[in-house]
Amino acid sequence: MKIFDKFKNLGESLKKTKQELSGKISSIFSGGKIDGTDLDKIEEVLVLSDISYKTAGEIIEGVKKRVLKNKDLTEDVIKQALKEEIASKISVEFPEIKESGEKNIFIIAGVNGVGKTTTVGKLGKYYTDRGKKVIIAACDTFRAAGKEQIEIWGRRTGIEVVSGKENQDPASVAHDAVQKFKEKDYNLLLIDTAGRLHNKKHLMEELAKIKRVISKSSGKGPDETLIVIDAGLGQNSLVQVEQFKEIVDITGVIITKLDGSAKGGIIIDIIHKLNLPVRFIGTGETPDKISEFSPEIFTDNLF
Ligand code: GDP
């Protein structure tokens, strides 16, 4: 059996965040050791890497407690304390992602442009490579390009895609996909949804309807409802997650484009502030550039 690296490219994709964070902290130490007041400067650096003020404040308070008795506030001492403090904020025990059953259904939601369709394609390949038989429902029937894009991904990866006509009711595409999923020996159904958040009422009704259709046709609700966000949007992504949480029960977050962003600090807030698990990280544009998330690898690669 092939051995897969679940965390492939995760450390590498944090390079920009690390450069920003670690580089700026090092420059505070350019005169040698620091004193307590310099810790406020470090707090600013955390905020600049898109950690919220609240969380950054908590981290610095925690760092102060950890280094209180230490006379030599060297760069190494502070970075180690930061690492431990951040690790304590994100080492939350979440239940495992629900993919181990014979048949599982994931809804993938998110605002247009964040990398949702690409992520659905990557996830399809990720699970296919791990021996699952995957089927994709292309329920974003409002964008002809979206449908084409997912069909191309399907052809590239050999995954069956159920898609509808342009402007067809997305829930009816979900219905057709669930029927196929039930009748054949598929293990995982990935449902790509539309992401026009500017029309929130419509989006809300649409997602609720897709959920109803899944429950009715499959006899159970979706196993996971994952929201895709773009790391480059930093704190604005947090707002998107909160908006979707008002609409559906979000069970986890997928963060794309971490490779091109220095705003990896957002991950700390997703877990600590919103209390949601980060399930996957997009680490590039090609099909295998997806990684599961590991709090240990994350903190190890921040500094
Ligand atoms: P959607 O509108 O949310 O479905 O977005 P798309 O899937 O069409 O992706 C938008 C753009 O983001 C495309 O150019 C993708 O190649 C790019 N993209 C998606 N995920 C990643 C990622 O993890 N890293 C990078 N660098 N680009 C990505």
py3Dmol code that shows the C-alpha trace and the ligand (Angstrom):
import py3Dmol

protein = """\
ATOM      1  CA  MET A   1       0.000   0.000   0.000  1.00  0.00           C
ATOM      2  CA  LYS A   2       1.196   3.488  -0.831  1.00  0.00           C
ATOM      3  CA  ILE A   3       2.053   5.689   2.085  1.00  0.00           C
ATOM      4  CA  PHE A   4       0.599   9.162   1.771  1.00  0.00           C
ATOM      5  CA  ASP A   5       1.893  12.267   3.415  1.00  0.00           C
ATOM      6  CA  LYS A   6      -1.266  13.865   4.752  1.00  0.00           C
ATOM      7  CA  PHE A   7       0.603  17.084   5.463  1.00  0.00           C
ATOM      8  CA  LYS A   8       2.439  17.446   2.177  1.00  0.00           C
ATOM      9  CA  ASN A   9       3.472  21.050   1.408  1.00  0.00           C
ATOM     10  CA  LEU A  10       1.864  22.408   4.600  1.00  0.00           C
ATOM     11  CA  GLY A  11       5.132  23.644   6.129  1.00  0.00           C
ATOM     12  CA  GLU A  12       6.313  24.976   2.770  1.00  0.00           C
ATOM     13  CA  SER A  13       3.074  26.908   2.230  1.00  0.00           C
ATOM     14  CA  LEU A  14       3.677  28.844   5.442  1.00  0.00           C
ATOM     15  CA  LYS A  15       6.880  30.360   4.082  1.00  0.00           C
ATOM     16  CA  LYS A  16       5.436  33.828   3.453  1.00  0.00           C
ATOM     17  CA  THR A  17       3.717  34.005   6.836  1.00  0.00           C
ATOM     18  CA  LYS A  18       6.937  32.881   8.473  1.00  0.00           C
ATOM     19  CA  GLN A  19       9.017  35.461   6.619  1.00  0.00           C
ATOM     20  CA  GLU A  20       6.686  38.240   7.747  1.00  0.00           C
ATOM     21  CA  LEU A  21       6.201  37.100  11.299  1.00  0.00           C
ATOM     22  CA  SER A  22       9.611  35.780  12.141  1.00  0.00           C
ATOM     23  CA  GLY A  23      11.423  38.468  10.136  1.00  0.00           C
ATOM     24  CA  LYS A  24       9.611  41.333  11.844  1.00  0.00           C
ATOM     25  CA  ILE A  25      10.102  39.820  15.282  1.00  0.00           C
ATOM     26  CA  SER A  26      13.830  39.384  14.585  1.00  0.00           C
ATOM     27  CA  SER A  27      14.087  43.064  13.642  1.00  0.00           C
ATOM     28  CA  ILE A  28      12.710  44.005  17.093  1.00  0.00           C
ATOM     29  CA  PHE A  29      15.672  42.120  18.515  1.00  0.00           C
ATOM     30  CA  SER A  30      18.190  43.841  16.267  1.00  0.00           C
ATOM     31  CA  GLY A  31      19.594  45.719  19.281  1.00  0.00           C
ATOM     32  CA  GLY A  32      20.050  42.503  21.279  1.00  0.00           C
ATOM     33  CA  LYS A  33      17.802  41.641  24.216  1.00  0.00           C
ATOM     34  CA  ILE A  34      14.454  43.315  24.721  1.00  0.00           C
ATOM     35  CA  ASP A  35      12.427  44.382  27.736  1.00  0.00           C
ATOM     36  CA  GLY A  36       8.745  44.084  28.598  1.00  0.00           C
ATOM     37  CA  THR A  37       7.657  47.148  26.598  1.00  0.00           C
ATOM     38  CA  ASP A  38       8.984  45.620  23.384  1.00  0.00           C
ATOM     39  CA  LEU A  39       6.398  42.887  23.784  1.00  0.00           C
ATOM     40  CA  ASP A  40       3.811  45.436  22.648  1.00  0.00           C
ATOM     41  CA  LYS A  41       5.716  45.726  19.368  1.00  0.00           C
ATOM     42  CA  ILE A  42       5.509  41.951  19.014  1.00  0.00           C
ATOM     43  CA  GLU A  43       1.762  42.178  19.551  1.00  0.00           C
ATOM     44  CA  GLU A  44       1.593  44.602  16.603  1.00  0.00           C
ATOM     45  CA  VAL A  45       3.526  42.116  14.459  1.00  0.00           C
ATOM     46  CA  LEU A  46       0.984  39.415  15.310  1.00  0.00           C
ATOM     47  CA  VAL A  47      -1.872  41.701  14.301  1.00  0.00           C
ATOM     48  CA  LEU A  48      -0.095  42.458  11.018  1.00  0.00           C
ATOM     49  CA  SER A  49      -0.069  38.751  10.174  1.00  0.00           C
ATOM     50  CA  ASP A  50      -3.862  38.853  10.533  1.00  0.00           C
ATOM     51  CA  ILE A  51      -4.326  37.583  14.034  1.00  0.00           C
ATOM     52  CA  SER A  52      -7.181  39.568  15.600  1.00  0.00           C
ATOM     53  CA  TYR A  53      -6.389  42.194  18.268  1.00  0.00           C
ATOM     54  CA  LYS A  54      -8.178  40.122  20.862  1.00  0.00           C
ATOM     55  CA  THR A  55      -6.285  36.903  20.149  1.00  0.00           C
ATOM     56  CA  ALA A  56      -2.943  38.734  19.735  1.00  0.00           C
ATOM     57  CA  GLY A  57      -3.517  40.393  23.126  1.00  0.00           C
ATOM     58  CA  GLU A  58      -4.224  37.033  24.730  1.00  0.00           C
ATOM     59  CA  ILE A  59      -1.103  35.507  23.164  1.00  0.00           C
ATOM     60  CA  ILE A  60       1.118  38.322  24.457  1.00  0.00           C
ATOM     61  CA  GLU A  61      -0.417  38.087  27.946  1.00  0.00           C
ATOM     62  CA  GLY A  62       0.355  34.374  27.893  1.00  0.00           C
ATOM     63  CA  VAL A  63       3.908  35.038  26.670  1.00  0.00           C
ATOM     64  CA  LYS A  64       4.434  37.545  29.484  1.00  0.00           C
ATOM     65  CA  LYS A  65       3.411  34.926  32.055  1.00  0.00           C
ATOM     66  CA  ARG A  66       5.704  32.349  30.484  1.00  0.00           C
ATOM     67  CA  VAL A  67       8.791  34.595  30.428  1.00  0.00           C
ATOM     68  CA  LEU A  68       8.123  36.622  33.581  1.00  0.00           C
ATOM     69  CA  LYS A  69      10.918  35.106  35.637  1.00  0.00           C
ATOM     70  CA  ASN A  70      13.348  35.036  32.760  1.00  0.00           C
ATOM     71  CA  LYS A  71      15.918  37.839  32.951  1.00  0.00           C
ATOM     72  CA  ASP A  72      17.265  37.288  29.468  1.00  0.00           C
ATOM     73  CA  LEU A  73      14.520  38.034  26.998  1.00  0.00           C
ATOM     74  CA  THR A  74      16.379  36.816  23.962  1.00  0.00           C
ATOM     75  CA  GLU A  75      14.844  36.192  20.564  1.00  0.00           C
ATOM     76  CA  ASP A  76      14.910  32.445  21.131  1.00  0.00           C
ATOM     77  CA  VAL A  77      13.173  32.697  24.504  1.00  0.00           C
ATOM     78  CA  ILE A  78      10.410  34.897  23.113  1.00  0.00           C
ATOM     79  CA  LYS A  79       9.896  32.838  19.959  1.00  0.00           C
ATOM     80  CA  GLN A  80       9.698  29.644  22.013  1.00  0.00           C
ATOM     81  CA  ALA A  81       7.140  31.257  24.343  1.00  0.00           C
ATOM     82  CA  LEU A  82       5.117  32.493  21.346  1.00  0.00           C
ATOM     83  CA  LYS A  83       5.174  29.038  19.837  1.00  0.00           C
ATOM     84  CA  GLU A  84       3.965  27.421  23.058  1.00  0.00           C
ATOM     85  CA  GLU A  85       1.272  30.031  23.552  1.00  0.00           C
ATOM     86  CA  ILE A  86      -0.039  29.708  19.989  1.00  0.00           C
ATOM     87  CA  ALA A  87       0.078  25.903  20.241  1.00  0.00           C
ATOM     88  CA  SER A  88      -2.056  26.067  23.394  1.00  0.00           C
ATOM     89  CA  LYS A  89      -4.636  28.188  21.543  1.00  0.00           C
ATOM     90  CA  ILE A  90      -4.983  25.888  18.536  1.00  0.00           C
ATOM     91  CA  SER A  91      -4.515  22.436  20.023  1.00  0.00           C
ATOM     92  CA  VAL A  92      -8.246  21.931  20.369  1.00  0.00           C
ATOM     93  CA  GLU A  93      -9.600  18.365  20.296  1.00  0.00           C
ATOM     94  CA  PHE A  94     -12.122  18.306  17.468  1.00  0.00           C
ATOM     95  CA  PRO A  95     -13.884  15.148  16.308  1.00  0.00           C
ATOM     96  CA  GLU A  96     -12.304  13.473  13.278  1.00  0.00           C
ATOM     97  CA  ILE A  97     -13.639  14.520   9.869  1.00  0.00           C
ATOM     98  CA  LYS A  98     -16.516  12.178   8.977  1.00  0.00           C
ATOM     99  CA  GLU A  99     -15.075  10.341   5.999  1.00  0.00           C
ATOM    100  CA  SER A 100     -14.604   6.860   7.325  1.00  0.00           C
ATOM    101  CA  GLY A 101     -18.095   5.553   6.628  1.00  0.00           C
ATOM    102  CA  GLU A 102     -19.061   3.490   3.631  1.00  0.00           C
ATOM    103  CA  LYS A 103     -20.902   6.466   2.185  1.00  0.00           C
ATOM    104  CA  ASN A 104     -20.270  10.072   3.177  1.00  0.00           C
ATOM    105  CA  ILE A 105     -21.542  13.358   1.825  1.00  0.00           C
ATOM    106  CA  PHE A 106     -19.704  16.695   2.076  1.00  0.00           C
ATOM    107  CA  ILE A 107     -21.213  20.046   1.123  1.00  0.00           C
ATOM    108  CA  ILE A 108     -18.546  22.534   0.084  1.00  0.00           C
ATOM    109  CA  ALA A 109     -19.597  26.165   0.505  1.00  0.00           C
ATOM    110  CA  GLY A 110     -17.841  29.502   0.090  1.00  0.00           C
ATOM    111  CA  VAL A 111     -17.900  32.858  -1.658  1.00  0.00           C
ATOM    112  CA  ASN A 112     -17.012  32.983  -5.379  1.00  0.00           C
ATOM    113  CA  GLY A 113     -13.340  33.446  -6.062  1.00  0.00           C
ATOM    114  CA  VAL A 114     -11.959  31.902  -2.878  1.00  0.00           C
ATOM    115  CA  GLY A 115     -10.902  28.736  -4.720  1.00  0.00           C
ATOM    116  CA  LYS A 116     -13.938  26.582  -3.962  1.00  0.00           C
ATOM    117  CA  THR A 117     -14.233  24.743  -7.267  1.00  0.00           C
ATOM    118  CA  THR A 118     -10.498  24.082  -7.371  1.00  0.00           C
ATOM    119  CA  THR A 119     -10.742  22.739  -3.823  1.00  0.00           C
ATOM    120  CA  VAL A 120     -13.589  20.387  -4.725  1.00  0.00           C
ATOM    121  CA  GLY A 121     -11.418  19.015  -7.551  1.00  0.00           C
ATOM    122  CA  LYS A 122      -8.407  18.652  -5.266  1.00  0.00           C
ATOM    123  CA  LEU A 123     -10.460  16.956  -2.555  1.00  0.00           C
ATOM    124  CA  GLY A 124     -11.841  14.544  -5.124  1.00  0.00           C
ATOM    125  CA  LYS A 125      -8.325  13.592  -6.125  1.00  0.00           C
ATOM    126  CA  TYR A 126      -7.131  13.484  -2.514  1.00  0.00           C
ATOM    127  CA  TYR A 127      -9.743  10.925  -1.534  1.00  0.00           C
ATOM    128  CA  THR A 128      -9.523   9.002  -4.822  1.00  0.00           C
ATOM    129  CA  ASP A 129      -5.785   8.571  -4.186  1.00  0.00           C
ATOM    130  CA  ARG A 130      -6.715   7.140  -0.789  1.00  0.00           C
ATOM    131  CA  GLY A 131      -8.876   4.467  -2.330  1.00  0.00           C
ATOM    132  CA  LYS A 132     -12.305   6.078  -2.194  1.00  0.00           C
ATOM    133  CA  LYS A 133     -14.709   6.156  -5.087  1.00  0.00           C
ATOM    134  CA  VAL A 134     -15.688   9.802  -5.375  1.00  0.00           C
ATOM    135  CA  ILE A 135     -18.523  11.536  -7.226  1.00  0.00           C
ATOM    136  CA  ILE A 136     -18.915  15.318  -7.544  1.00  0.00           C
ATOM    137  CA  ALA A 137     -22.168  17.281  -7.842  1.00  0.00           C
ATOM    138  CA  ALA A 138     -21.663  20.583  -9.653  1.00  0.00           C
ATOM    139  CA  CYS A 139     -24.468  22.564  -8.042  1.00  0.00           C
ATOM    140  CA  ASP A 140     -23.177  26.006  -8.975  1.00  0.00           C
ATOM    141  CA  THR A 141     -25.454  26.153 -12.007  1.00  0.00           C
ATOM    142  CA  PHE A 142     -25.291  29.949 -12.177  1.00  0.00           C
ATOM    143  CA  ARG A 143     -21.794  30.097 -13.611  1.00  0.00           C
ATOM    144  CA  ALA A 144     -21.284  28.290 -16.904  1.00  0.00           C
ATOM    145  CA  ALA A 145     -17.548  28.629 -16.321  1.00  0.00           C
ATOM    146  CA  GLY A 146     -17.858  26.997 -12.904  1.00  0.00           C
ATOM    147  CA  LYS A 147     -19.552  23.969 -14.399  1.00  0.00           C
ATOM    148  CA  GLU A 148     -16.990  23.673 -17.172  1.00  0.00           C
ATOM    149  CA  GLN A 149     -14.164  24.050 -14.700  1.00  0.00           C
ATOM    150  CA  ILE A 150     -15.363  21.185 -12.510  1.00  0.00           C
ATOM    151  CA  GLU A 151     -15.989  19.003 -15.560  1.00  0.00           C
ATOM    152  CA  ILE A 152     -12.393  19.601 -16.677  1.00  0.00           C
ATOM    153  CA  TRP A 153     -11.207  18.642 -13.194  1.00  0.00           C
ATOM    154  CA  GLY A 154     -13.353  15.523 -13.406  1.00  0.00           C
ATOM    155  CA  ARG A 155     -11.754  14.515 -16.698  1.00  0.00           C
ATOM    156  CA  ARG A 156      -8.274  15.270 -15.391  1.00  0.00           C
ATOM    157  CA  THR A 157      -8.740  13.161 -12.299  1.00  0.00           C
ATOM    158  CA  GLY A 158     -11.100  10.501 -13.660  1.00  0.00           C
ATOM    159  CA  ILE A 159     -13.863  11.466 -11.232  1.00  0.00           C
ATOM    160  CA  GLU A 160     -17.514  11.322 -12.247  1.00  0.00           C
ATOM    161  CA  VAL A 161     -19.221  14.736 -12.219  1.00  0.00           C
ATOM    162  CA  VAL A 162     -23.003  15.211 -12.113  1.00  0.00           C
ATOM    163  CA  SER A 163     -23.875  18.627 -13.494  1.00  0.00           C
ATOM    164  CA  GLY A 164     -27.062  20.339 -14.586  1.00  0.00           C
ATOM    165  CA  LYS A 165     -28.026  22.829 -17.248  1.00  0.00           C
ATOM    166  CA  GLU A 166     -27.243  26.497 -16.769  1.00  0.00           C
ATOM    167  CA  ASN A 167     -29.585  28.033 -14.185  1.00  0.00           C
ATOM    168  CA  GLN A 168     -31.100  24.647 -13.286  1.00  0.00           C
ATOM    169  CA  ASP A 169     -32.270  24.425  -9.674  1.00  0.00           C
ATOM    170  CA  PRO A 170     -29.072  23.480  -7.765  1.00  0.00           C
ATOM    171  CA  ALA A 171     -31.087  21.253  -5.436  1.00  0.00           C
ATOM    172  CA  SER A 172     -32.277  19.152  -8.383  1.00  0.00           C
ATOM    173  CA  VAL A 173     -28.645  18.574  -9.414  1.00  0.00           C
ATOM    174  CA  ALA A 174     -27.921  17.535  -5.809  1.00  0.00           C
ATOM    175  CA  HIS A 175     -30.903  15.185  -5.967  1.00  0.00           C
ATOM    176  CA  ASP A 176     -29.673  13.508  -9.173  1.00  0.00           C
ATOM    177  CA  ALA A 177     -26.184  13.179  -7.704  1.00  0.00           C
ATOM    178  CA  VAL A 178     -27.486  11.585  -4.483  1.00  0.00           C
ATOM    179  CA  GLN A 179     -29.490   9.053  -6.538  1.00  0.00           C
ATOM    180  CA  LYS A 180     -26.386   8.042  -8.474  1.00  0.00           C
ATOM    181  CA  PHE A 181     -24.325   8.016  -5.286  1.00  0.00           C
ATOM    182  CA  LYS A 182     -26.829   5.677  -3.613  1.00  0.00           C
ATOM    183  CA  GLU A 183     -27.293   3.296  -6.501  1.00  0.00           C
ATOM    184  CA  LYS A 184     -23.637   2.763  -7.327  1.00  0.00           C
ATOM    185  CA  ASP A 185     -20.633   1.871  -5.216  1.00  0.00           C
ATOM    186  CA  TYR A 186     -19.506   5.424  -4.516  1.00  0.00           C
ATOM    187  CA  ASN A 187     -18.046   6.244  -1.086  1.00  0.00           C
ATOM    188  CA  LEU A 188     -17.891  10.012  -1.109  1.00  0.00           C
ATOM    189  CA  LEU A 189     -20.161  12.631  -2.641  1.00  0.00           C
ATOM    190  CA  LEU A 190     -18.707  16.160  -2.845  1.00  0.00           C
ATOM    191  CA  ILE A 191     -21.297  18.852  -3.456  1.00  0.00           C
ATOM    192  CA  ASP A 192     -19.988  22.086  -4.964  1.00  0.00           C
ATOM    193  CA  THR A 193     -22.378  24.964  -4.254  1.00  0.00           C
ATOM    194  CA  ALA A 194     -22.875  28.497  -5.561  1.00  0.00           C
ATOM    195  CA  GLY A 195     -21.267  31.373  -3.692  1.00  0.00           C
ATOM    196  CA  ARG A 196     -23.047  34.585  -4.506  1.00  0.00           C
ATOM    197  CA  LEU A 197     -23.053  36.021  -1.027  1.00  0.00           C
ATOM    198  CA  HIS A 198     -24.285  39.417  -2.222  1.00  0.00           C
ATOM    199  CA  ASN A 199     -27.641  37.699  -2.606  1.00  0.00           C
ATOM    200  CA  LYS A 200     -27.707  36.310   0.898  1.00  0.00           C
ATOM    201  CA  LYS A 201     -31.390  35.423   1.078  1.00  0.00           C
ATOM    202  CA  HIS A 202     -31.195  33.444  -2.126  1.00  0.00           C
ATOM    203  CA  LEU A 203     -28.007  31.696  -1.040  1.00  0.00           C
ATOM    204  CA  MET A 204     -29.563  30.821   2.300  1.00  0.00           C
ATOM    205  CA  GLU A 205     -32.648  29.315   0.681  1.00  0.00           C
ATOM    206  CA  GLU A 206     -30.519  27.448  -1.835  1.00  0.00           C
ATOM    207  CA  LEU A 207     -28.213  25.882   0.752  1.00  0.00           C
ATOM    208  CA  ALA A 208     -31.166  24.976   2.981  1.00  0.00           C
ATOM    209  CA  LYS A 209     -32.897  23.339   0.010  1.00  0.00           C
ATOM    210  CA  ILE A 210     -29.784  21.358  -0.959  1.00  0.00           C
ATOM    211  CA  LYS A 211     -29.570  20.141   2.628  1.00  0.00           C
ATOM    212  CA  ARG A 212     -33.241  19.147   2.657  1.00  0.00           C
ATOM    213  CA  VAL A 213     -32.871  17.269  -0.619  1.00  0.00           C
ATOM    214  CA  ILE A 214     -29.799  15.414   0.685  1.00  0.00           C
ATOM    215  CA  SER A 215     -31.593  14.445   3.895  1.00  0.00           C
ATOM    216  CA  LYS A 216     -34.648  13.259   2.001  1.00  0.00           C
ATOM    217  CA  SER A 217     -32.842  11.354  -0.735  1.00  0.00           C
ATOM    218  CA  SER A 218     -30.060   9.869   1.353  1.00  0.00           C
ATOM    219  CA  GLY A 219     -31.941   9.361   4.619  1.00  0.00           C
ATOM    220  CA  LYS A 220     -29.392  11.468   6.537  1.00  0.00           C
ATOM    221  CA  GLY A 221     -27.957  14.965   6.408  1.00  0.00           C
ATOM    222  CA  PRO A 222     -24.542  15.851   5.007  1.00  0.00           C
ATOM    223  CA  ASP A 223     -21.684  14.424   7.080  1.00  0.00           C
ATOM    224  CA  GLU A 224     -19.667  17.614   6.740  1.00  0.00           C
ATOM    225  CA  THR A 225     -20.458  21.138   5.614  1.00  0.00           C
ATOM    226  CA  LEU A 226     -17.101  22.726   4.913  1.00  0.00           C
ATOM    227  CA  ILE A 227     -16.543  26.381   4.116  1.00  0.00           C
ATOM    228  CA  VAL A 228     -13.686  27.393   1.839  1.00  0.00           C
ATOM    229  CA  ILE A 229     -11.926  30.684   2.572  1.00  0.00           C
ATOM    230  CA  ASP A 230      -9.022  32.507   0.934  1.00  0.00           C
ATOM    231  CA  ALA A 231      -6.030  33.060   3.253  1.00  0.00           C
ATOM    232  CA  GLY A 232      -5.215  36.227   1.322  1.00  0.00           C
ATOM    233  CA  LEU A 233      -8.387  37.883   2.618  1.00  0.00           C
ATOM    234  CA  GLY A 234      -7.151  37.643   6.193  1.00  0.00           C
ATOM    235  CA  GLN A 235      -9.634  38.858   8.799  1.00  0.00           C
ATOM    236  CA  ASN A 236     -12.297  39.395   6.094  1.00  0.00           C
ATOM    237  CA  SER A 237     -12.422  35.620   5.753  1.00  0.00           C
ATOM    238  CA  LEU A 238     -13.497  35.412   9.366  1.00  0.00           C
ATOM    239  CA  VAL A 239     -16.480  37.593   8.505  1.00  0.00           C
ATOM    240  CA  GLN A 240     -17.350  35.240   5.634  1.00  0.00           C
ATOM    241  CA  VAL A 241     -17.278  32.236   7.951  1.00  0.00           C
ATOM    242  CA  GLU A 242     -19.529  34.052  10.413  1.00  0.00           C
ATOM    243  CA  GLN A 243     -21.995  34.940   7.644  1.00  0.00           C
ATOM    244  CA  PHE A 244     -22.177  31.336   6.457  1.00  0.00           C
ATOM    245  CA  LYS A 245     -22.544  30.111  10.034  1.00  0.00           C
ATOM    246  CA  GLU A 246     -25.780  32.094  10.178  1.00  0.00           C
ATOM    247  CA  ILE A 247     -27.010  30.183   7.137  1.00  0.00           C
ATOM    248  CA  VAL A 248     -25.851  26.591   7.688  1.00  0.00           C
ATOM    249  CA  ASP A 249     -24.154  24.484  10.349  1.00  0.00           C
ATOM    250  CA  ILE A 250     -20.544  24.784   9.283  1.00  0.00           C
ATOM    251  CA  THR A 251     -18.559  21.785  10.545  1.00  0.00           C
ATOM    252  CA  GLY A 252     -15.110  22.791   9.343  1.00  0.00           C
ATOM    253  CA  VAL A 253     -12.969  25.188   7.334  1.00  0.00           C
ATOM    254  CA  ILE A 254     -10.702  24.774   4.308  1.00  0.00           C
ATOM    255  CA  ILE A 255      -8.154  27.553   3.768  1.00  0.00           C
ATOM    256  CA  THR A 256      -6.873  28.097   0.241  1.00  0.00           C
ATOM    257  CA  LYS A 257      -3.954  30.048  -1.215  1.00  0.00           C
ATOM    258  CA  LEU A 258      -1.860  29.861   1.933  1.00  0.00           C
ATOM    259  CA  ASP A 259       1.131  29.496  -0.381  1.00  0.00           C
ATOM    260  CA  GLY A 260       0.637  33.016  -1.710  1.00  0.00           C
ATOM    261  CA  SER A 261      -0.246  34.732   1.542  1.00  0.00           C
ATOM    262  CA  ALA A 262       1.492  36.107   4.613  1.00  0.00           C
ATOM    263  CA  LYS A 263      -1.795  36.073   6.507  1.00  0.00           C
ATOM    264  CA  GLY A 264      -1.601  32.554   7.913  1.00  0.00           C
ATOM    265  CA  GLY A 265      -2.333  34.024  11.346  1.00  0.00           C
ATOM    266  CA  ILE A 266      -6.010  33.790  10.437  1.00  0.00           C
ATOM    267  CA  ILE A 267      -5.830  30.063  11.189  1.00  0.00           C
ATOM    268  CA  ILE A 268      -5.344  30.806  14.889  1.00  0.00           C
ATOM    269  CA  ASP A 269      -8.572  32.814  15.006  1.00  0.00           C
ATOM    270  CA  ILE A 270     -10.586  30.245  13.066  1.00  0.00           C
ATOM    271  CA  ILE A 271      -9.755  27.648  15.681  1.00  0.00           C
ATOM    272  CA  HIS A 272      -9.510  29.761  18.823  1.00  0.00           C
ATOM    273  CA  LYS A 273     -12.189  32.399  18.213  1.00  0.00           C
ATOM    274  CA  LEU A 274     -14.702  30.575  16.004  1.00  0.00           C
ATOM    275  CA  ASN A 275     -14.042  27.166  17.542  1.00  0.00           C
ATOM    276  CA  LEU A 276     -14.043  25.428  14.155  1.00  0.00           C
ATOM    277  CA  PRO A 277     -11.616  22.770  12.956  1.00  0.00           C
ATOM    278  CA  VAL A 278      -9.382  23.607   9.982  1.00  0.00           C
ATOM    279  CA  ARG A 279      -9.648  20.455   7.866  1.00  0.00           C
ATOM    280  CA  PHE A 280      -7.586  21.189   4.763  1.00  0.00           C
ATOM    281  CA  ILE A 281      -5.127  23.757   3.421  1.00  0.00           C
ATOM    282  CA  GLY A 282      -4.736  24.711  -0.240  1.00  0.00           C
ATOM    283  CA  THR A 283      -1.031  24.944  -0.912  1.00  0.00           C
ATOM    284  CA  GLY A 284      -0.959  25.714  -4.652  1.00  0.00           C
ATOM    285  CA  GLU A 285      -2.920  25.541  -7.898  1.00  0.00           C
ATOM    286  CA  THR A 286      -2.231  21.993  -9.081  1.00  0.00           C
ATOM    287  CA  PRO A 287      -4.412  18.976  -8.176  1.00  0.00           C
ATOM    288  CA  ASP A 288      -2.149  17.568  -5.473  1.00  0.00           C
ATOM    289  CA  LYS A 289      -1.556  20.893  -3.715  1.00  0.00           C
ATOM    290  CA  ILE A 290      -3.798  20.133  -0.766  1.00  0.00           C
ATOM    291  CA  SER A 291      -2.823  19.139   2.739  1.00  0.00           C
ATOM    292  CA  GLU A 292      -4.582  18.159   5.911  1.00  0.00           C
ATOM    293  CA  PHE A 293      -3.974  20.602   8.736  1.00  0.00           C
ATOM    294  CA  SER A 294      -1.691  19.876  11.653  1.00  0.00           C
ATOM    295  CA  PRO A 295      -1.419  22.331  14.595  1.00  0.00           C
ATOM    296  CA  GLU A 296       2.100  21.033  15.314  1.00  0.00           C
ATOM    297  CA  ILE A 297       3.415  21.564  11.792  1.00  0.00           C
ATOM    298  CA  PHE A 298       1.703  24.956  11.725  1.00  0.00           C
ATOM    299  CA  THR A 299       3.334  26.268  14.911  1.00  0.00           C
ATOM    300  CA  ASP A 300       6.692  24.716  14.056  1.00  0.00           C
ATOM    301  CA  ASN A 301       6.738  26.575  10.769  1.00  0.00           C
ATOM    302  CA  LEU A 302       5.633  29.981  12.055  1.00  0.00           C
ATOM    303  CA  PHE A 303       8.994  30.875  13.571  1.00  0.00           C
TER     304      PHE A 303
END
"""
ligand_1 = """\
28
GDP
P -14.174 29.693 -6.937
O -14.780 30.860 -7.659
O -14.222 29.879 -5.470
O -14.714 28.380 -7.362
O -12.612 29.759 -7.276
P -11.707 28.898 -8.250
O -11.666 27.486 -7.811
O -12.127 29.173 -9.650
O -10.249 29.509 -7.960
C -9.927 30.867 -8.141
C -8.434 30.993 -8.412
O -7.689 30.616 -7.243
C -7.925 30.076 -9.511
O -6.988 30.789 -10.290
C -7.233 28.935 -8.771
O -6.198 28.330 -9.508
C -6.675 29.671 -7.569
N -6.451 28.798 -6.408
C -7.329 27.973 -5.799
N -6.758 27.356 -4.744
C -5.476 27.798 -4.663
C -4.361 27.539 -3.760
O -4.437 26.787 -2.781
N -3.198 28.211 -4.020
C -3.080 29.083 -5.074
N -1.907 29.679 -5.236
N -4.095 29.339 -5.913
C -5.267 28.715 -5.732
"""
view = py3Dmol.view(width=600, height=400)
view.addModel(protein, "pdb")
view.setStyle({"model": 0}, {"cartoon": {"style": "trace"}})
view.addModel(ligand_1, "xyz")
view.setStyle({"model": 1}, {"stick": {}})
view.zoomTo()
view.show()
